[in-house]
Amino acid sequence: MIRVLLVADRLPARPHVFVNSLRQFVAHGATVSMISGFPADQLTLPEGLAQVTALHSLPAKHRRLGLPAGERMWIRLQRDAGVRRTASRADILVALDPASVHTVWQLAQRHRRADAVLGLAAALRSVQARRAHRVRHTVRHLFVRIPSATFAAQPVWRRILRRGNAVARAVTGTRVHRLRLGRAAWRLVLRHMPMPDRFRLPLSRRLAESLTRAGYPDHATQTLTGVAQTLPQLRQRAAFLADAATRDLDEGRSPPYLRDAAAAEIAVADAAFATGDMGQAAQSAWRAMRLLLHRGLHFDSLESPAAPDPARFFAPWHDSAVRRALATPRGRTCPAAVGQRDRPHRILFLFGTNANFLGDLQRRYDQLDDTEVRSLDILDDPVLRAAAFDPVSLVEHLLVGSSEYGDRVAQAFRPHLDWADTVWVEWCSIPAALLTAVDPGSARVILRLHSFEVFTEFPHLIDPSRIDDVVYVSEHLRDYAEAVAPQLARETHSSVLINTMDLRGYDRPKPDSARFTVGLVGISAVAKDPRWAVRVLRILRQHDERYRLLLIGADLDGHRSQAGRQYQRRFEADLRELEPSGAVRRYGQTDDVPAVLTGVGVILSSSVRESFHCGLVEGAASHAVPVVRDWPFFAGRRNGARTLFPADWVVDTPEQAAARILATTSSDEVWRRTGAAAAAHALTTWDWSVTAPMYDNLLLAMDTEHRGVTSRGLVGSTD
C-alpha cells in the first residue's frame, strides 16, 4: 500500500479536478491523507477518497512576527503530534500550493524514505513509479530510516547553544559585575587575553550593558572606550562606539559613553572634511547628530541630558570643524524685496505634512483683499519629497556648497520663490533646511519654530542668513533654541508670537458637576507626562472621591522608541487600575474641543516641556481653573512657565497641584470666580483678536524699518 500525504495551505482552486486526481490515486492502490491549513469542513469530498485533518491555529507568540506563509504553516504542523505521526508514515509528500512547499521540505528532511513532490501530477507519477519498482522502494523503506545528519543534529546543537548562552549570561551578568573581583577579572580578560575582534567587540558591548544595569555606568564607559582605543583606525573606533550607543538608546537606556561615541564620530567627520572626503564627512556628521539627538533621549523621555545645560551638552558638536562649515552664512544674491505695491502681497505657506497651526493664518490672509495665498507641502512634490528622505545628501551639499542634489531642490523651489513676496515656513524641520539650502532670491523668508524641532538635527542644518525672521512661540523656547543652535541668535532677526487661537468659542456655560472634573488636553506624547496627572488625581481622591480625570485627545503613542514603550506600559497599568471605577475616562480625539471642555472644571498642564501649551489656554478660556506644572525642562531658567502665565497658575509638585485644585474648587462660588478670572486673562492676552494685528505687523510690513522688529525685539509679548 502506498501512503500519499497532501499538504495544502488553501482550498484547491478547482475542486472537481482535485476530486478526479484523488480517484486516480485510489485506482492505483494508494491511500490518501490531507493536512490542511484551512478548516476541514470547508472541503467536501466523496466518502472514502481522503482523510482531511486541519492544523491548529498559529500560536499567539508567532502571530505578530510577520513570518512568511510557509513558515507559519510549518509552525502550526509542529504543534500537532497526530499530524506528525501521519507524516512519518507517508511514502509520498505532496505540496499543493506555494505556502506548503516549506512544510513538505521540512518533512522530507526528517523522513527521507518518502518522495517529496509539488503538485498532483507529479504525485501521480510518483505513485506509478513506486508500483513499477516495488523492490527498490521496499529496500529504501527498510534502510533509509533516519533524518539527514544536519536535521538529526539540530536538537542536540540547540541544547548546546542554550546551555552555552545560559553560561555566558551568568558569567557576564549583573551578579558578577556587582562584585569587585568580577569587574577586575573581566577587565583583565578584555585587556590582556588575546582574542579576535569579532569576539572581543561583542563581548565588550555585552559587558558594558551588564555594568550599566548593575549600577556601574562609569565602568561601562571605561570598558567600551578602553576597547575602542585598541582599534587601529579612528573610523573603526567611532563605528564601534556608535553601534554600542545606538543599541543602548534603542533599548531605552541612556549610555554614559554617549558623548564619547558622538565625539568619535565628530572626529571622523572633521578628519574627512579636512581631506576633502565630503561624503564620509556628511555621513559621520549625520550619525553624530543622530546620537546626540536620539528620540529616546529627549523627545520620549521625562528628562533630557541636554536640558540642564544645552550649550555644554552640544559642545563637542559646536566645536567641530564640520559644524562650523555647516553654520557658515551663505547669504543671498539680493536682499528681500519690499513687494509690488500695484498688486496683492503674495504669501506662500511652506510645510511638510503638518499644517495644524496654519488654519487661522491661512484663513485670515485668504480673506484680505490685498493678499494672495498659496500653500506647498513638500511631500506633494516628488523632487522635494525624495530630497527630504535623503538628509545625508543634504549635509554633503551644505559642506560642498554645490551639488546635483542642490540643483534639483533649487529647480523645484524656483517657481514658488519667484511667485512669492513672503514665504512662511512652518516648523524648523526638513522644509526649512531644504529651502535655505538654495538662494531664496528676493522672497522674504519667515520661519516659525514650535518646540520639537530643537530636539532634531534640522536647526543645525538651516542657513539663518537666508531667513529674515525666526518666530518663536515663547521666550523660553527662543532661549533654548539659541543655546542649542547658536547661529540662530547671530544671523537672524527673531520675534516672539504665540500660536494663533480663536478663544471666543470656548466661553460657554459649565454645569455644576464640572467642578470635580480635571481635564488634560493632549496626551499623545510622552512629554505630556499624563502619569503626573494621575498622581495629582490620586491625591485629590484621598480627600474626595468625586474628583475624576478626563483625558481628551488621541491615546499615548510611545511605539517609536523603547523609552516611549516603557512609559506607555506603566501608564496603561495606571489606566487599568483607575478606569473601571470611573476615576479616569478617556474621551479620545474630537473635532469639538469647546463642547467637551464645558464638562471640565480644572484644566491641567502636566508636561515636562511645552513651548506654549494651547490646550491649557483653551481650557482657561472655557472658565476652567488652570493648574500648570512648572515644566522641568525650563524650570529655574530666566524664562519658563512662571514668566508665561500668572504666578498663581504655576505649581512645582503634584501635592501643590492638588492643593490648588482643592482650594479653588472648595465651593461652587470660589470655583466659578477663579475660572472667570482665568478666562478674562486668556481672552485679553492670547485671543486671535489680540494677536492678529501682531501677525499683520510681521507679515505685511513693507520693510524692516516699519516692522518694529529688531534682532532681539518682540512683535508681540507673551508676558
ChimeraX attribute file (.defattr): number of C-alpha atoms within 10 A of each C-alpha:
attribute: neighborCount
match mode: 1-to-1
recipient: residues
	/A:1	10
	/A:2	19
	/A:3	20
	/A:4	27
	/A:5	28
	/A:6	27
	/A:7	27
	/A:8	24
	/A:9	23
	/A:10	15
	/A:11	16
	/A:12	14
	/A:13	9
	/A:14	8
	/A:15	13
	/A:16	11
	/A:17	11
	/A:18	13
	/A:19	16
	/A:20	11
	/A:21	17
	/A:22	21
	/A:23	16
	/A:24	14
	/A:25	22
	/A:26	15
	/A:27	10
	/A:28	14
	/A:29	14
	/A:30	22
	/A:31	19
	/A:32	21
	/A:33	21
	/A:34	21
	/A:35	21
	/A:36	23
	/A:37	24
	/A:38	17
	/A:39	15
	/A:40	16
	/A:41	10
	/A:42	8
	/A:43	12
	/A:44	10
	/A:45	16
	/A:46	9
	/A:47	7
	/A:48	11
	/A:49	19
	/A:50	20
	/A:51	15
	/A:52	20
	/A:53	18
	/A:54	19
	/A:55	22
	/A:56	17
	/A:57	16
	/A:58	16
	/A:59	11
	/A:60	8
	/A:61	7
	/A:62	12
	/A:63	11
	/A:64	7
	/A:65	9
	/A:66	8
	/A:67	11
	/A:68	10
	/A:69	14
	/A:70	17
	/A:71	15
	/A:72	23
	/A:73	25
	/A:74	22
	/A:75	17
	/A:76	18
	/A:77	23
	/A:78	14
	/A:79	15
	/A:80	13
	/A:81	10
	/A:82	12
	/A:83	17
	/A:84	13
	/A:85	10
	/A:86	15
	/A:87	27
	/A:88	19
	/A:89	15
	/A:90	23
	/A:91	24
	/A:92	25
	/A:93	30
	/A:94	29
	/A:95	24
	/A:96	22
	/A:97	17
	/A:98	15
	/A:99	21
	/A:100	26
	/A:101	26
	/A:102	18
	/A:103	25
	/A:104	27
	/A:105	17
	/A:106	13
	/A:107	20
	/A:108	22
	/A:109	18
	/A:110	20
	/A:111	22
	/A:112	18
	/A:113	24
	/A:114	25
	/A:115	18
	/A:116	24
	/A:117	22
	/A:118	18
	/A:119	17
	/A:120	18
	/A:121	11
	/A:122	14
	/A:123	24
	/A:124	21
	/A:125	12
	/A:126	20
	/A:127	21
	/A:128	16
	/A:129	12
	/A:130	19
	/A:131	16
	/A:132	11
	/A:133	10
	/A:134	11
	/A:135	11
	/A:136	10
	/A:137	16
	/A:138	12
	/A:139	11
	/A:140	14
	/A:141	14
	/A:142	9
	/A:143	9
	/A:144	13
	/A:145	14
	/A:146	13
	/A:147	16
	/A:148	14
	/A:149	10
	/A:150	11
	/A:151	14
	/A:152	13
	/A:153	11
	/A:154	11
	/A:155	11
	/A:156	11
	/A:157	13
	/A:158	11
	/A:159	11
	/A:160	12
	/A:161	12
	/A:162	12
	/A:163	12
	/A:164	12
	/A:165	12
	/A:166	11
	/A:167	12
	/A:168	13
	/A:169	15
	/A:170	12
	/A:171	15
	/A:172	21
	/A:173	19
	/A:174	21
	/A:175	13
	/A:176	19
	/A:177	25
	/A:178	16
	/A:179	12
	/A:180	9
	/A:181	11
	/A:182	16
	/A:183	18
	/A:184	11
	/A:185	13
	/A:186	20
	/A:187	18
	/A:188	10
	/A:189	12
	/A:190	18
	/A:191	13
	/A:192	9
	/A:193	11
	/A:194	9
	/A:195	11
	/A:196	8
	/A:197	12
	/A:198	8
	/A:199	9
	/A:200	17
	/A:201	20
	/A:202	13
	/A:203	16
	/A:204	23
	/A:205	22
	/A:206	18
	/A:207	26
	/A:208	28
	/A:209	25
	/A:210	22
	/A:211	25
	/A:212	21
	/A:213	16
	/A:214	17
	/A:215	13
	/A:216	18
	/A:217	19
	/A:218	14
	/A:219	19
	/A:220	25
	/A:221	22
	/A:222	15
	/A:223	21
	/A:224	25
	/A:225	19
	/A:226	15
	/A:227	20
	/A:228	22
	/A:229	13
	/A:230	12
	/A:231	15
	/A:232	9
	/A:233	11
	/A:234	16
	/A:235	18
	/A:236	17
	/A:237	21
	/A:238	27
	/A:239	18
	/A:240	21
	/A:241	27
	/A:242	25
	/A:243	14
	/A:244	24
	/A:245	26
	/A:246	20
	/A:247	16
	/A:248	20
	/A:249	21
	/A:250	18
	/A:251	15
	/A:252	19
	/A:253	18
	/A:254	21
	/A:255	23
	/A:256	19
	/A:257	23
	/A:258	21
	/A:259	21
	/A:260	19
	/A:261	30
	/A:262	26
	/A:263	22
	/A:264	25
	/A:265	30
	/A:266	27
	/A:267	24
	/A:268	25
	/A:269	28
	/A:270	23
	/A:271	18
	/A:272	19
	/A:273	21
	/A:274	13
	/A:275	9
	/A:276	13
	/A:277	15
	/A:278	22
	/A:279	19
	/A:280	19
	/A:281	27
	/A:282	26
	/A:283	18
	/A:284	26
	/A:285	27
	/A:286	21
	/A:287	22
	/A:288	28
	/A:289	19
	/A:290	16
	/A:291	22
	/A:292	24
	/A:293	19
	/A:294	20
	/A:295	20
	/A:296	23
	/A:297	24
	/A:298	21
	/A:299	23
	/A:300	27
	/A:301	20
	/A:302	20
	/A:303	16
	/A:304	20
	/A:305	15
	/A:306	19
	/A:307	18
	/A:308	16
	/A:309	13
	/A:310	17
	/A:311	18
	/A:312	15
	/A:313	16
	/A:314	19
	/A:315	13
	/A:316	19
	/A:317	24
	/A:318	18
	/A:319	11
	/A:320	16
	/A:321	17
	/A:322	26
	/A:323	19
	/A:324	15
	/A:325	14
	/A:326	20
	/A:327	24
	/A:328	16
	/A:329	15
	/A:330	17
	/A:331	17
	/A:332	16
	/A:333	11
	/A:334	11
	/A:335	14
	/A:336	20
	/A:337	14
	/A:338	17
	/A:339	20
	/A:340	11
	/A:341	9
	/A:342	7
	/A:343	11
	/A:344	15
	/A:345	22
	/A:346	20
	/A:347	25
	/A:348	22
	/A:349	20
	/A:350	22
	/A:351	22
	/A:352	19
	/A:353	11
	/A:354	10
	/A:355	14
	/A:356	8
	/A:357	14
	/A:358	15
	/A:359	11
	/A:360	16
	/A:361	17
	/A:362	17
	/A:363	11
	/A:364	13
	/A:365	19
	/A:366	15
	/A:367	11
	/A:368	12
	/A:369	10
	/A:370	14
	/A:371	15
	/A:372	18
	/A:373	19
	/A:374	15
	/A:375	15
	/A:376	17
	/A:377	16
	/A:378	22
	/A:379	17
	/A:380	11
	/A:381	13
	/A:382	11
	/A:383	16
	/A:384	23
	/A:385	17
	/A:386	14
	/A:387	22
	/A:388	21
	/A:389	12
	/A:390	12
	/A:391	20
	/A:392	20
	/A:393	21
	/A:394	24
	/A:395	24
	/A:396	24
	/A:397	21
	/A:398	26
	/A:399	23
	/A:400	17
	/A:401	14
	/A:402	13
	/A:403	15
	/A:404	10
	/A:405	16
	/A:406	20
	/A:407	14
	/A:408	15
	/A:409	22
	/A:410	20
	/A:411	13
	/A:412	16
	/A:413	21
	/A:414	15
	/A:415	10
	/A:416	18
	/A:417	21
	/A:418	12
	/A:419	15
	/A:420	23
	/A:421	24
	/A:422	25
	/A:423	26
	/A:424	23
	/A:425	24
	/A:426	23
	/A:427	23
	/A:428	26
	/A:429	25
	/A:430	26
	/A:431	25
	/A:432	28
	/A:433	23
	/A:434	23
	/A:435	23
	/A:436	23
	/A:437	24
	/A:438	24
	/A:439	18
	/A:440	26
	/A:441	17
	/A:442	20
	/A:443	27
	/A:444	23
	/A:445	27
	/A:446	23
	/A:447	22
	/A:448	22
	/A:449	24
	/A:450	22
	/A:451	21
	/A:452	15
	/A:453	16
	/A:454	24
	/A:455	19
	/A:456	20
	/A:457	22
	/A:458	20
	/A:459	25
	/A:460	25
	/A:461	23
	/A:462	27
	/A:463	26
	/A:464	28
	/A:465	20
	/A:466	27
	/A:467	27
	/A:468	22
	/A:469	25
	/A:470	23
	/A:471	26
	/A:472	25
	/A:473	23
	/A:474	28
	/A:475	25
	/A:476	23
	/A:477	23
	/A:478	25
	/A:479	18
	/A:480	22
	/A:481	22
	/A:482	17
	/A:483	18
	/A:484	24
	/A:485	22
	/A:486	17
	/A:487	21
	/A:488	23
	/A:489	18
	/A:490	12
	/A:491	20
	/A:492	19
	/A:493	22
	/A:494	25
	/A:495	26
	/A:496	23
	/A:497	23
	/A:498	25
	/A:499	23
	/A:500	21
	/A:501	21
	/A:502	17
	/A:503	22
	/A:504	17
	/A:505	12
	/A:506	21
	/A:507	22
	/A:508	13
	/A:509	12
	/A:510	18
	/A:511	10
	/A:512	12
	/A:513	12
	/A:514	19
	/A:515	25
	/A:516	23
	/A:517	22
	/A:518	26
	/A:519	29
	/A:520	25
	/A:521	27
	/A:522	22
	/A:523	21
	/A:524	16
	/A:525	19
	/A:526	23
	/A:527	21
	/A:528	24
	/A:529	22
	/A:530	26
	/A:531	20
	/A:532	17
	/A:533	23
	/A:534	21
	/A:535	16
	/A:536	23
	/A:537	23
	/A:538	19
	/A:539	17
	/A:540	22
	/A:541	14
	/A:542	9
	/A:543	11
	/A:544	12
	/A:545	13
	/A:546	13
	/A:547	22
	/A:548	26
	/A:549	26
	/A:550	23
	/A:551	21
	/A:552	22
	/A:553	18
	/A:554	16
	/A:555	16
	/A:556	20
	/A:557	16
	/A:558	19
	/A:559	13
	/A:560	12
	/A:561	20
	/A:562	19
	/A:563	25
	/A:564	23
	/A:565	20
	/A:566	15
	/A:567	21
	/A:568	21
	/A:569	12
	/A:570	11
	/A:571	18
	/A:572	13
	/A:573	10
	/A:574	15
	/A:575	17
	/A:576	11
	/A:577	12
	/A:578	17
	/A:579	14
	/A:580	10
	/A:581	10
	/A:582	14
	/A:583	20
	/A:584	22
	/A:585	17
	/A:586	16
	/A:587	14
	/A:588	14
	/A:589	14
	/A:590	12
	/A:591	8
	/A:592	8
	/A:593	17
	/A:594	19
	/A:595	17
	/A:596	17
	/A:597	30
	/A:598	19
	/A:599	22
	/A:600	26
	/A:601	30
	/A:602	29
	/A:603	29
	/A:604	28
	/A:605	29
	/A:606	28
	/A:607	25
	/A:608	22
	/A:609	27
	/A:610	24
	/A:611	23
	/A:612	23
	/A:613	19
	/A:614	18
	/A:615	18
	/A:616	25
	/A:617	25
	/A:618	29
	/A:619	32
	/A:620	31
	/A:621	32
	/A:622	34
	/A:623	30
	/A:624	34
	/A:625	32
	/A:626	32
	/A:627	23
	/A:628	25
	/A:629	25
	/A:630	23
	/A:631	23
	/A:632	20
	/A:633	22
	/A:634	22
	/A:635	19
	/A:636	13
	/A:637	15
	/A:638	11
	/A:639	17
	/A:640	24
	/A:641	28
	/A:642	22
	/A:643	16
	/A:644	17
	/A:645	18
	/A:646	14
	/A:647	11
	/A:648	11
	/A:649	18
	/A:650	22
	/A:651	20
	/A:652	13
	/A:653	16
	/A:654	20
	/A:655	15
	/A:656	15
	/A:657	27
	/A:658	22
	/A:659	16
	/A:660	19
	/A:661	25
	/A:662	17
	/A:663	12
	/A:664	22
	/A:665	21
	/A:666	13
	/A:667	11
	/A:668	13
	/A:669	11
	/A:670	13
	/A:671	23
	/A:672	20
	/A:673	15
	/A:674	17
	/A:675	25
	/A:676	19
	/A:677	15
	/A:678	22
	/A:679	26
	/A:680	15
	/A:681	17
	/A:682	22
	/A:683	23
	/A:684	14
	/A:685	15
	/A:686	24
	/A:687	21
	/A:688	21
	/A:689	16
	/A:690	16
	/A:691	21
	/A:692	19
	/A:693	14
	/A:694	19
	/A:695	18
	/A:696	15
	/A:697	16
	/A:698	23
	/A:699	21
	/A:700	20
	/A:701	15
	/A:702	16
	/A:703	13
	/A:704	15
	/A:705	9
	/A:706	10
	/A:707	16
	/A:708	14
	/A:709	18
	/A:710	15
	/A:711	15
	/A:712	11
	/A:713	13
	/A:714	19
	/A:715	21
	/A:716	21
	/A:717	18
	/A:718	17
	/A:719	11
